[in-house]
């Protein structure tokens, strides 16, 4: 079964490249904002592909972009089918992917925690790295 997973990965990567190109250069819908294809998961029979799209902007921008992409699904699917030259063209299913934004939020939280820790350490310079005073204060 190793060969099929390699084939799945190759087809998924091609779909990702093709859909990304179509979104950036061939769709003229003004509703579609800054969208990036993050990844593609394809079924083992290569008949269904879930395309995860990240959209930059607020909630309204995301909704409008995804609505525009879904409205253009048939057009996108037709172009992809013609370019992939597979026996069966996979049915594309578009899904909003917010993993990048989640990562950014987590990173900001971690940065804030690190800053707080730094500030606490600067406020108590007499504390040793272990958090206990070392007893060598000049009084």
C-alpha positions as CSV (number, residue, x, y, z in Angstrom):
1,X,0.0,0.0,0.0
2,X,3.0,2.3,0.2
3,X,2.8,3.1,-3.6
4,X,-0.8,4.4,-3.2
5,X,0.2,6.7,-0.4
6,X,3.0,8.1,-2.5
7,X,0.6,8.6,-5.3
8,X,-1.9,10.3,-3.0
9,X,0.8,12.7,-1.8
10,X,1.9,13.5,-5.4
11,X,-1.7,14.1,-6.6
12,X,-2.5,16.2,-3.5
13,X,0.6,18.3,-4.1
14,X,-0.4,18.9,-7.7
15,X,-3.9,19.8,-6.7
16,X,-2.5,22.3,-4.1
17,X,-0.3,23.9,-6.8
18,X,-3.0,24.1,-9.4
19,X,-5.7,25.5,-7.1
20,X,-3.2,28.0,-5.6
21,X,-2.4,29.2,-9.1
22,X,-6.0,29.4,-10.1
23,X,-6.9,31.4,-7.0
24,X,-4.1,33.9,-7.6
25,X,-4.2,34.4,-11.4
26,X,-7.4,33.1,-12.9
27,X,-10.3,34.0,-10.7
28,X,-11.6,37.5,-11.1
29,X,-14.2,37.5,-8.4
30,X,-13.7,40.6,-6.2
31,X,-15.0,38.7,-3.2
32,X,-11.9,36.5,-3.1
33,X,-9.3,38.3,-1.0
34,X,-5.9,37.1,0.1
35,X,-6.3,33.3,0.1
36,X,-3.6,30.7,0.3
37,X,-4.0,27.0,-0.2
38,X,-2.5,25.5,3.0
39,X,-2.8,21.8,2.3
40,X,-4.9,19.2,0.4
41,X,-6.1,15.9,1.8
42,X,-7.1,13.4,-0.8
43,X,-9.1,10.2,-0.4
44,X,-7.4,6.8,-1.1
45,X,-9.3,6.4,-4.3
46,X,-8.3,9.9,-5.5
47,X,-12.0,10.8,-6.0
48,X,-12.4,13.4,-3.3
49,X,-10.0,16.2,-2.3
50,X,-10.4,18.5,0.7
51,X,-8.7,21.8,0.0
52,X,-7.8,23.8,3.1
53,X,-7.6,27.5,2.4
54,X,-6.3,30.2,4.7
55,X,-7.7,33.6,4.3
56,X,-6.2,36.8,5.6
57,X,-8.6,39.3,7.0
58,X,-11.5,39.7,9.4
59,X,-14.5,37.3,9.7
60,X,-16.4,39.1,7.0
61,X,-13.5,38.9,4.6
62,X,-13.1,35.2,5.3
63,X,-16.8,34.5,4.7
64,X,-16.9,36.4,1.5
65,X,-13.7,34.8,0.2
66,X,-14.9,31.3,1.0
67,X,-18.3,32.1,-0.5
68,X,-16.5,33.2,-3.7
69,X,-14.3,30.2,-3.8
70,X,-17.3,27.8,-3.3
71,X,-19.2,29.6,-6.1
72,X,-16.3,29.1,-8.4
73,X,-15.9,25.4,-7.4
74,X,-17.0,24.1,-10.7
75,X,-14.7,26.3,-12.7
76,X,-11.7,25.5,-10.4
77,X,-12.5,21.8,-10.5
78,X,-12.8,21.8,-14.4
79,X,-9.4,23.5,-14.7
80,X,-7.8,21.1,-12.2
81,X,-9.3,18.1,-13.9
82,X,-7.9,19.2,-17.3
83,X,-4.5,19.8,-15.9
84,X,-4.1,16.6,-13.8
85,X,-5.0,14.2,-16.6
86,X,-6.3,11.5,-14.2
87,X,-8.9,8.9,-15.1
88,X,-11.3,10.5,-12.6
89,X,-11.1,14.1,-11.6
90,X,-11.3,14.5,-7.9
91,X,-14.3,16.4,-6.4
92,X,-12.9,19.4,-4.6
93,X,-14.3,20.4,-1.2
94,X,-13.1,23.7,0.1
95,X,-12.6,24.3,3.8
96,X,-11.4,27.3,5.7
97,X,-8.2,26.6,7.6
98,X,-7.4,28.8,10.6
99,X,-4.4,26.9,11.8
100,X,-2.0,29.7,10.8
101,X,-4.0,32.3,12.8
102,X,-4.2,29.9,15.7
103,X,-0.4,29.5,15.6
104,X,0.0,33.3,15.5
105,X,-2.3,33.7,18.6
106,X,-0.4,31.0,20.5
107,X,2.9,32.6,19.6
108,X,1.7,36.0,20.8
109,X,0.6,34.4,24.1
110,X,3.9,32.7,24.6
111,X,5.8,35.9,23.8
112,X,3.6,37.7,26.4
113,X,4.4,35.0,29.0
114,X,8.1,35.2,28.2
115,X,8.0,39.0,28.6
116,X,6.2,38.7,31.9
117,X,8.8,36.3,33.1
118,X,11.6,38.6,31.9
119,X,10.0,41.6,33.7
120,X,9.7,39.6,37.0
121,X,13.3,38.5,36.8
122,X,14.5,42.1,36.2
123,X,12.4,43.3,39.1
124,X,14.1,40.8,41.5
125,X,17.7,40.7,40.5
126,X,18.8,39.2,43.8
127,X,17.0,35.9,43.0
128,X,19.2,33.1,41.7
129,X,18.2,31.2,38.5
130,X,16.5,28.6,40.6
131,X,14.1,31.2,42.0
132,X,15.6,31.2,45.5
133,X,17.8,33.9,47.0
134,X,21.4,32.9,47.3
135,X,22.0,34.7,50.6
136,X,24.9,36.8,49.3
137,X,23.3,40.3,49.6
138,X,25.3,43.3,50.7
139,X,23.4,44.9,53.6
